[in-house]
């Protein structure tokens, strides 16, 4: 991808193009991490492809 902070890059791409994603392409889930529970956005295979096309 060429981005130094891939998580931030994906978040930015999603925010810019959120209207292009359907509910089946992405979702927010809550994960337990070392820093506590955090919301994480996940993408379906089709959603990942759409993100990649936007990069």
PyMOL Python script that loads the backbone (N, CA, C, O; Angstrom):
from pymol import cmd

cmd.read_pdbstr("""\
ATOM      1  N   UNK A   1       0.814  -1.190   0.000  1.00  0.00           N
ATOM      2  CA  UNK A   1       0.000   0.000   0.000  1.00  0.00           C
ATOM      3  C   UNK A   1       0.861   1.258   0.000  1.00  0.00           C
ATOM      4  O   UNK A   1       0.488   2.263  -0.607  1.00  0.00           O
ATOM      5  N   UNK A   2       2.005   1.213   0.674  1.00  0.00           N
ATOM      6  CA  UNK A   2       2.884   2.361   0.678  1.00  0.00           C
ATOM      7  C   UNK A   2       2.610   3.369   1.786  1.00  0.00           C
ATOM      8  O   UNK A   2       3.282   4.399   1.842  1.00  0.00           O
ATOM      9  N   UNK A   3       1.657   3.115   2.662  1.00  0.00           N
ATOM     10  CA  UNK A   3       1.353   4.021   3.757  1.00  0.00           C
ATOM     11  C   UNK A   3       2.136   3.611   4.998  1.00  0.00           C
ATOM     12  O   UNK A   3       2.297   2.419   5.259  1.00  0.00           O
ATOM     13  N   UNK A   4       2.627   4.591   5.773  1.00  0.00           N
ATOM     14  CA  UNK A   4       3.351   4.254   6.991  1.00  0.00           C
ATOM     15  C   UNK A   4       2.395   3.842   8.105  1.00  0.00           C
ATOM     16  O   UNK A   4       2.739   2.983   8.917  1.00  0.00           O
ATOM     17  N   UNK A   5       1.214   4.426   8.161  1.00  0.00           N
ATOM     18  CA  UNK A   5       0.219   4.077   9.176  1.00  0.00           C
ATOM     19  C   UNK A   5      -1.001   3.530   8.454  1.00  0.00           C
ATOM     20  O   UNK A   5      -1.939   4.267   8.148  1.00  0.00           O
ATOM     21  N   UNK A   6      -0.980   2.232   8.186  1.00  0.00           N
ATOM     22  CA  UNK A   6      -2.032   1.610   7.381  1.00  0.00           C
ATOM     23  C   UNK A   6      -3.400   1.692   8.042  1.00  0.00           C
ATOM     24  O   UNK A   6      -4.405   1.855   7.350  1.00  0.00           O
ATOM     25  N   UNK A   7      -3.462   1.584   9.363  1.00  0.00           N
ATOM     26  CA  UNK A   7      -4.748   1.674  10.053  1.00  0.00           C
ATOM     27  C   UNK A   7      -5.392   3.029   9.851  1.00  0.00           C
ATOM     28  O   UNK A   7      -6.592   3.122   9.595  1.00  0.00           O
ATOM     29  N   UNK A   8      -4.600   4.074   9.966  1.00  0.00           N
ATOM     30  CA  UNK A   8      -5.122   5.427   9.759  1.00  0.00           C
ATOM     31  C   UNK A   8      -5.500   5.630   8.299  1.00  0.00           C
ATOM     32  O   UNK A   8      -6.509   6.271   8.005  1.00  0.00           O
ATOM     33  N   UNK A   9      -4.702   5.091   7.379  1.00  0.00           N
ATOM     34  CA  UNK A   9      -4.991   5.226   5.955  1.00  0.00           C
ATOM     35  C   UNK A   9      -6.326   4.576   5.618  1.00  0.00           C
ATOM     36  O   UNK A   9      -7.127   5.158   4.887  1.00  0.00           O
ATOM     37  N   UNK A  10      -6.578   3.377   6.140  1.00  0.00           N
ATOM     38  CA  UNK A  10      -7.854   2.697   5.872  1.00  0.00           C
ATOM     39  C   UNK A  10      -9.022   3.468   6.470  1.00  0.00           C
ATOM     40  O   UNK A  10     -10.086   3.569   5.861  1.00  0.00           O
ATOM     41  N   UNK A  11      -8.819   4.006   7.653  1.00  0.00           N
ATOM     42  CA  UNK A  11      -9.869   4.790   8.289  1.00  0.00           C
ATOM     43  C   UNK A  11     -10.202   6.027   7.462  1.00  0.00           C
ATOM     44  O   UNK A  11     -11.372   6.367   7.284  1.00  0.00           O
ATOM     45  N   UNK A  12      -9.175   6.691   6.962  1.00  0.00           N
ATOM     46  CA  UNK A  12      -9.380   7.882   6.135  1.00  0.00           C
ATOM     47  C   UNK A  12     -10.108   7.528   4.849  1.00  0.00           C
ATOM     48  O   UNK A  12     -11.042   8.223   4.448  1.00  0.00           O
ATOM     49  N   UNK A  13      -9.685   6.452   4.204  1.00  0.00           N
ATOM     50  CA  UNK A  13     -10.340   6.020   2.969  1.00  0.00           C
ATOM     51  C   UNK A  13     -11.803   5.686   3.239  1.00  0.00           C
ATOM     52  O   UNK A  13     -12.684   6.081   2.475  1.00  0.00           O
ATOM     53  N   UNK A  14     -12.061   4.958   4.327  1.00  0.00           N
ATOM     54  CA  UNK A  14     -13.445   4.606   4.647  1.00  0.00           C
ATOM     55  C   UNK A  14     -14.278   5.865   4.870  1.00  0.00           C
ATOM     56  O   UNK A  14     -15.386   5.973   4.344  1.00  0.00           O
ATOM     57  N   UNK A  15     -13.761   6.809   5.639  1.00  0.00           N
ATOM     58  CA  UNK A  15     -14.524   8.029   5.929  1.00  0.00           C
ATOM     59  C   UNK A  15     -14.829   8.817   4.658  1.00  0.00           C
ATOM     60  O   UNK A  15     -15.920   9.371   4.523  1.00  0.00           O
ATOM     61  N   UNK A  16     -13.889   8.874   3.738  1.00  0.00           N
ATOM     62  CA  UNK A  16     -14.088   9.619   2.488  1.00  0.00           C
ATOM     63  C   UNK A  16     -15.110   8.952   1.570  1.00  0.00           C
ATOM     64  O   UNK A  16     -15.782   9.628   0.791  1.00  0.00           O
ATOM     65  N   UNK A  17     -15.226   7.626   1.663  1.00  0.00           N
ATOM     66  CA  UNK A  17     -16.075   6.883   0.731  1.00  0.00           C
ATOM     67  C   UNK A  17     -17.127   6.035   1.441  1.00  0.00           C
ATOM     68  O   UNK A  17     -17.602   5.050   0.876  1.00  0.00           O
ATOM     69  N   UNK A  18     -17.494   6.394   2.653  1.00  0.00           N
ATOM     70  CA  UNK A  18     -18.424   5.580   3.457  1.00  0.00           C
ATOM     71  C   UNK A  18     -19.728   5.291   2.726  1.00  0.00           C
ATOM     72  O   UNK A  18     -20.317   4.225   2.907  1.00  0.00           O
ATOM     73  N   UNK A  19     -20.180   6.225   1.907  1.00  0.00           N
ATOM     74  CA  UNK A  19     -21.449   6.030   1.203  1.00  0.00           C
ATOM     75  C   UNK A  19     -21.367   4.929   0.140  1.00  0.00           C
ATOM     76  O   UNK A  19     -22.400   4.469  -0.348  1.00  0.00           O
ATOM     77  N   UNK A  20     -20.162   4.503  -0.223  1.00  0.00           N
ATOM     78  CA  UNK A  20     -19.999   3.457  -1.227  1.00  0.00           C
ATOM     79  C   UNK A  20     -20.005   2.046  -0.621  1.00  0.00           C
ATOM     80  O   UNK A  20     -20.107   1.061  -1.353  1.00  0.00           O
ATOM     81  N   UNK A  21     -19.899   1.945   0.692  1.00  0.00           N
ATOM     82  CA  UNK A  21     -19.868   0.653   1.378  1.00  0.00           C
ATOM     83  C   UNK A  21     -21.265   0.281   1.840  1.00  0.00           C
ATOM     84  O   UNK A  21     -21.984   1.112   2.395  1.00  0.00           O
ATOM     85  N   UNK A  22     -21.652  -0.975   1.612  1.00  0.00           N
ATOM     86  CA  UNK A  22     -22.930  -1.459   2.128  1.00  0.00           C
ATOM     87  C   UNK A  22     -22.704  -2.037   3.528  1.00  0.00           C
ATOM     88  O   UNK A  22     -21.564  -2.206   3.962  1.00  0.00           O
ATOM     89  N   UNK A  23     -23.788  -2.332   4.217  1.00  0.00           N
ATOM     90  CA  UNK A  23     -23.698  -2.913   5.559  1.00  0.00           C
ATOM     91  C   UNK A  23     -23.033  -4.289   5.553  1.00  0.00           C
ATOM     92  O   UNK A  23     -22.519  -4.734   6.579  1.00  0.00           O
ATOM     93  N   UNK A  24     -23.041  -4.964   4.400  1.00  0.00           N
ATOM     94  CA  UNK A  24     -22.410  -6.281   4.333  1.00  0.00           C
ATOM     95  C   UNK A  24     -20.913  -6.194   4.037  1.00  0.00           C
ATOM     96  O   UNK A  24     -20.213  -7.204   4.102  1.00  0.00           O
ATOM     97  N   UNK A  25     -20.415  -4.994   3.711  1.00  0.00           N
ATOM     98  CA  UNK A  25     -19.001  -4.819   3.393  1.00  0.00           C
ATOM     99  C   UNK A  25     -18.156  -4.434   4.590  1.00  0.00           C
ATOM    100  O   UNK A  25     -16.940  -4.625   4.580  1.00  0.00           O
ATOM    101  N   UNK A  26     -18.788  -3.892   5.626  1.00  0.00           N
ATOM    102  CA  UNK A  26     -18.020  -3.428   6.779  1.00  0.00           C
ATOM    103  C   UNK A  26     -18.882  -3.426   8.033  1.00  0.00           C
ATOM    104  O   UNK A  26     -20.108  -3.340   7.966  1.00  0.00           O
ATOM    105  N   UNK A  27     -18.218  -3.523   9.169  1.00  0.00           N
ATOM    106  CA  UNK A  27     -18.926  -3.486  10.452  1.00  0.00           C
ATOM    107  C   UNK A  27     -17.946  -3.053  11.539  1.00  0.00           C
ATOM    108  O   UNK A  27     -16.734  -3.217  11.402  1.00  0.00           O
ATOM    109  N   UNK A  28     -18.484  -2.506  12.602  1.00  0.00           N
ATOM    110  CA  UNK A  28     -17.688  -2.196  13.782  1.00  0.00           C
ATOM    111  C   UNK A  28     -17.908  -3.304  14.796  1.00  0.00           C
ATOM    112  O   UNK A  28     -19.044  -3.666  15.101  1.00  0.00           O
ATOM    113  N   UNK A  29     -16.816  -3.833  15.311  1.00  0.00           N
ATOM    114  CA  UNK A  29     -16.903  -4.848  16.362  1.00  0.00           C
ATOM    115  C   UNK A  29     -16.075  -4.378  17.547  1.00  0.00           C
ATOM    116  O   UNK A  29     -15.212  -3.513  17.397  1.00  0.00           O
ATOM    117  N   UNK A  30     -16.325  -4.930  18.706  1.00  0.00           N
ATOM    118  CA  UNK A  30     -15.580  -4.579  19.904  1.00  0.00           C
ATOM    119  C   UNK A  30     -14.623  -5.724  20.234  1.00  0.00           C
ATOM    120  O   UNK A  30     -15.042  -6.872  20.381  1.00  0.00           O
ATOM    121  N   UNK A  31     -13.342  -5.399  20.349  1.00  0.00           N
ATOM    122  CA  UNK A  31     -12.320  -6.396  20.646  1.00  0.00           C
ATOM    123  C   UNK A  31     -11.639  -6.085  21.964  1.00  0.00           C
ATOM    124  O   UNK A  31     -11.420  -4.923  22.305  1.00  0.00           O
ATOM    125  N   UNK A  32     -11.305  -7.136  22.704  1.00  0.00           N
ATOM    126  CA  UNK A  32     -10.478  -6.970  23.891  1.00  0.00           C
ATOM    127  C   UNK A  32      -9.026  -6.860  23.449  1.00  0.00           C
ATOM    128  O   UNK A  32      -8.529  -7.722  22.725  1.00  0.00           O
ATOM    129  N   UNK A  33      -8.351  -5.815  23.878  1.00  0.00           N
ATOM    130  CA  UNK A  33      -6.936  -5.629  23.556  1.00  0.00           C
ATOM    131  C   UNK A  33      -6.171  -5.388  24.848  1.00  0.00           C
ATOM    132  O   UNK A  33      -6.767  -5.276  25.919  1.00  0.00           O
ATOM    133  N   UNK A  34      -4.865  -5.310  24.745  1.00  0.00           N
ATOM    134  CA  UNK A  34      -4.039  -5.033  25.924  1.00  0.00           C
ATOM    135  C   UNK A  34      -4.413  -3.690  26.548  1.00  0.00           C
ATOM    136  O   UNK A  34      -4.253  -3.494  27.753  1.00  0.00           O
ATOM    137  N   UNK A  35      -4.909  -2.769  25.726  1.00  0.00           N
ATOM    138  CA  UNK A  35      -5.324  -1.451  26.217  1.00  0.00           C
ATOM    139  C   UNK A  35      -6.785  -1.389  26.615  1.00  0.00           C
ATOM    140  O   UNK A  35      -7.298  -0.303  26.886  1.00  0.00           O
ATOM    141  N   UNK A  36      -7.465  -2.514  26.659  1.00  0.00           N
ATOM    142  CA  UNK A  36      -8.882  -2.557  26.991  1.00  0.00           C
ATOM    143  C   UNK A  36      -9.719  -2.800  25.750  1.00  0.00           C
ATOM    144  O   UNK A  36      -9.187  -3.050  24.668  1.00  0.00           O
ATOM    145  N   UNK A  37     -11.031  -2.725  25.914  1.00  0.00           N
ATOM    146  CA  UNK A  37     -11.932  -2.944  24.781  1.00  0.00           C
ATOM    147  C   UNK A  37     -11.839  -1.767  23.825  1.00  0.00           C
ATOM    148  O   UNK A  37     -11.811  -0.606  24.233  1.00  0.00           O
ATOM    149  N   UNK A  38     -11.790  -2.103  22.525  1.00  0.00           N
ATOM    150  CA  UNK A  38     -11.738  -1.070  21.497  1.00  0.00           C
ATOM    151  C   UNK A  38     -12.650  -1.452  20.352  1.00  0.00           C
ATOM    152  O   UNK A  38     -12.831  -2.630  20.045  1.00  0.00           O
ATOM    153  N   UNK A  39     -13.226  -0.431  19.721  1.00  0.00           N
ATOM    154  CA  UNK A  39     -14.020  -0.680  18.523  1.00  0.00           C
ATOM    155  C   UNK A  39     -13.074  -0.750  17.337  1.00  0.00           C
ATOM    156  O   UNK A  39     -12.184   0.086  17.181  1.00  0.00           O
ATOM    157  N   UNK A  40     -13.281  -1.762  16.504  1.00  0.00           N
ATOM    158  CA  UNK A  40     -12.435  -1.999  15.345  1.00  0.00           C
ATOM    159  C   UNK A  40     -13.340  -2.193  14.134  1.00  0.00           C
ATOM    160  O   UNK A  40     -14.333  -2.918  14.202  1.00  0.00           O
ATOM    161  N   UNK A  41     -12.995  -1.549  13.039  1.00  0.00           N
ATOM    162  CA  UNK A  41     -13.758  -1.730  11.808  1.00  0.00           C
ATOM    163  C   UNK A  41     -13.185  -2.916  11.056  1.00  0.00           C
ATOM    164  O   UNK A  41     -11.976  -3.007  10.842  1.00  0.00           O
ATOM    165  N   UNK A  42     -14.061  -3.821  10.658  1.00  0.00           N
ATOM    166  CA  UNK A  42     -13.658  -4.968   9.842  1.00  0.00           C
ATOM    167  C   UNK A  42     -14.324  -4.843   8.478  1.00  0.00           C
ATOM    168  O   UNK A  42     -15.352  -4.183   8.331  1.00  0.00           O
ATOM    169  N   UNK A  43     -13.720  -5.488   7.484  1.00  0.00           N
ATOM    170  CA  UNK A  43     -14.225  -5.433   6.125  1.00  0.00           C
ATOM    171  C   UNK A  43     -14.393  -6.849   5.584  1.00  0.00           C
ATOM    172  O   UNK A  43     -13.599  -7.741   5.883  1.00  0.00           O
ATOM    173  N   UNK A  44     -15.426  -7.037   4.793  1.00  0.00           N
ATOM    174  CA  UNK A  44     -15.588  -8.288   4.063  1.00  0.00           C
ATOM    175  C   UNK A  44     -14.571  -8.286   2.923  1.00  0.00           C
ATOM    176  O   UNK A  44     -13.901  -7.281   2.687  1.00  0.00           O
ATOM    177  N   UNK A  45     -14.461  -9.387   2.231  1.00  0.00           N
ATOM    178  CA  UNK A  45     -13.545  -9.454   1.095  1.00  0.00           C
ATOM    179  C   UNK A  45     -13.879  -8.379   0.066  1.00  0.00           C
ATOM    180  O   UNK A  45     -12.982  -7.727  -0.469  1.00  0.00           O
ATOM    181  N   UNK A  46     -15.150  -8.197  -0.207  1.00  0.00           N
ATOM    182  CA  UNK A  46     -15.561  -7.157  -1.164  1.00  0.00           C
ATOM    183  C   UNK A  46     -15.236  -5.764  -0.634  1.00  0.00           C
ATOM    184  O   UNK A  46     -14.819  -4.895  -1.399  1.00  0.00           O
ATOM    185  N   UNK A  47     -15.421  -5.543   0.664  1.00  0.00           N
ATOM    186  CA  UNK A  47     -15.088  -4.261   1.268  1.00  0.00           C
ATOM    187  C   UNK A  47     -13.594  -3.987   1.213  1.00  0.00           C
ATOM    188  O   UNK A  47     -13.178  -2.853   0.977  1.00  0.00           O
ATOM    189  N   UNK A  48     -12.785  -5.020   1.429  1.00  0.00           N
ATOM    190  CA  UNK A  48     -11.318  -4.883   1.325  1.00  0.00           C
ATOM    191  C   UNK A  48     -10.931  -4.500  -0.097  1.00  0.00           C
ATOM    192  O   UNK A  48     -10.057  -3.660  -0.307  1.00  0.00           O
ATOM    193  N   UNK A  49     -11.584  -5.120  -1.065  1.00  0.00           N
ATOM    194  CA  UNK A  49     -11.292  -4.812  -2.461  1.00  0.00           C
ATOM    195  C   UNK A  49     -11.639  -3.363  -2.769  1.00  0.00           C
ATOM    196  O   UNK A  49     -10.887  -2.681  -3.465  1.00  0.00           O
ATOM    197  N   UNK A  50     -12.765  -2.889  -2.261  1.00  0.00           N
ATOM    198  CA  UNK A  50     -13.160  -1.514  -2.496  1.00  0.00           C
ATOM    199  C   UNK A  50     -12.161  -0.546  -1.855  1.00  0.00           C
ATOM    200  O   UNK A  50     -11.809   0.469  -2.456  1.00  0.00           O
ATOM    201  N   UNK A  51     -11.706  -0.856  -0.644  1.00  0.00           N
ATOM    202  CA  UNK A  51     -10.686  -0.018   0.013  1.00  0.00           C
ATOM    203  C   UNK A  51      -9.425   0.029  -0.837  1.00  0.00           C
ATOM    204  O   UNK A  51      -8.852   1.095  -1.059  1.00  0.00           O
ATOM    205  N   UNK A  52      -9.005  -1.122  -1.304  1.00  0.00           N
ATOM    206  CA  UNK A  52      -7.764  -1.203  -2.096  1.00  0.00           C
ATOM    207  C   UNK A  52      -7.895  -0.385  -3.379  1.00  0.00           C
ATOM    208  O   UNK A  52      -6.936   0.263  -3.797  1.00  0.00           O
ATOM    209  N   UNK A  53      -9.054  -0.408  -3.997  1.00  0.00           N
ATOM    210  CA  UNK A  53      -9.265   0.351  -5.239  1.00  0.00           C
ATOM    211  C   UNK A  53      -9.223   1.847  -4.997  1.00  0.00           C
ATOM    212  O   UNK A  53      -8.915   2.612  -5.911  1.00  0.00           O
ATOM    213  N   UNK A  54      -9.526   2.275  -3.782  1.00  0.00           N
ATOM    214  CA  UNK A  54      -9.565   3.696  -3.451  1.00  0.00           C
ATOM    215  C   UNK A  54      -8.198   4.251  -3.078  1.00  0.00           C
ATOM    216  O   UNK A  54      -8.034   5.463  -2.932  1.00  0.00           O
ATOM    217  N   UNK A  55      -7.214   3.365  -2.923  1.00  0.00           N
ATOM    218  CA  UNK A  55      -5.883   3.806  -2.510  1.00  0.00           C
ATOM    219  C   UNK A  55      -5.098   4.321  -3.636  1.00  0.00           C
ATOM    220  O   UNK A  55      -3.952   4.732  -3.453  1.00  0.00           O
TER     221      UNK A  55
END
""", "prot")
cmd.dss("prot")
cmd.show_as("cartoon", "prot")
cmd.util.cbc("prot")
cmd.orient("prot")
